[in-house]
C-alpha cells in the first residue's frame, strides 16, 4: 500500500509517499530522494520507484518525499541546503512512527547528493545510516551549469552509474570516489535515467544485501 502524507517541515508542508509493509516483517526504514526538482524530478521518477521497490523487496518501509516546490511540497528550491533539512524531518517522522530501526538512505542524481548530506548529519548525531545507495550521483560540474561538492560516504556505500551518462559524466563520479577508495558499479550502455536498465539497479542492490 502507498500512503500520501503531508508532513510539517522547516518551511511548510512536505508531501511524502509511504510504501508500507506489515510491521512484523519490517526490517528497517528507507528514504529515497528524487532528482533535481527544476529539471522535472519528482518522487514518481522511475529510478526512484525502482529503488523503493528494491528496498521493499528486502523488507524496508520506504518514504519518497517530494522536494520543496514539487507536487504539494511547500517552499522554494535551495540547491540542496534546505532540502537536506526537509529530508531530515522525514527521517525523524519515520523513526517516530516505525521506531529506531536501521535506516537506508537512497537517492538518484540531485537526490543522491542530498542523501550524502543527510548521512553526514546522522553520523554526527551518532545515529548513522545503515547504508547508502547512490545512483547517477551528482558530483562536480554537471549539465545545466550546476556544481556539487558531494560529501564523503562510508566504504560500503553502493554507487551505481551508467557508462553513457551525459548529465553527470562518469569522470566526475570517479574523481569524487577515488580519494574515498570507493568502488562503483558501472552499468554498460546505461544513460543517466537508466532506460531499459532499471532491473540492473535492483539486481545490484539485492546482490549487495546477500553479501
SULFEN-V165482 format. One record per pair of residues at least 6 apart in sequence whose C-alpha atoms are under 6 Angstrom apart, sorted by the first residue. I is the first residue (numbers start at 1). GAP is how many residues later the second one is. Records with the same first field share a line. If there is no record, write none. Layout:
I = GAP / GAP
//
This chain:
1 = 18 / 19
2 = 16 / 17
3 = 14 / 15
4 = 12 / 13
5 = 10 / 11
6 = 7 / 8 / 9
7 = 6 / 7
9 = 77
11 = 64
12 = 62
13 = 60 / 61
14 = 59
15 = 50 / 51 / 57 / 58
16 = 48 / 49
17 = 46 / 47
18 = 44 / 45
19 = 42 / 43
20 = 41
21 = 40
26 = 33 / 34
27 = 32 / 33
28 = 32 / 73 / 74 / 75
29 = 31 / 32 / 74
30 = 30 / 32 / 73 / 74 / 75
31 = 31 / 32 / 74
32 = 32 / 74 / 75
33 = 74 / 78
34 = 7 / 8 / 9 / 74 / 77
35 = 6 / 73 / 74 / 75 / 76
36 = 74
42 = 24
43 = 21 / 23
52 = 10
54 = 148
68 = 6 / 7 / 8 / 9
69 = 6 / 7
80 = 34
84 = 30 / 34
102 = 28
103 = 26 / 27
104 = 25 / 26 / 27 / 28
105 = 10 / 27
106 = 26 / 27 / 28
107 = 8 / 27
108 = 27 / 28
109 = 27 / 28 / 29
110 = 28
112 = 22 / 25
113 = 25 / 37
116 = 35
122 = 6
132 = 25
133 = 25
134 = 25
135 = 24 / 25 / 26
136 = 25
139 = 9 / 11 / 33 / 34
140 = 7 / 8 / 32
141 = 6
142 = 26
143 = 24
155 = 27
159 = 25 / 26
160 = 24 / 25 / 26
161 = 25
162 = 24 / 25 / 28 / 29
163 = 24 / 25 / 26 / 27
164 = 25 / 26 / 27
165 = 26 / 27
//
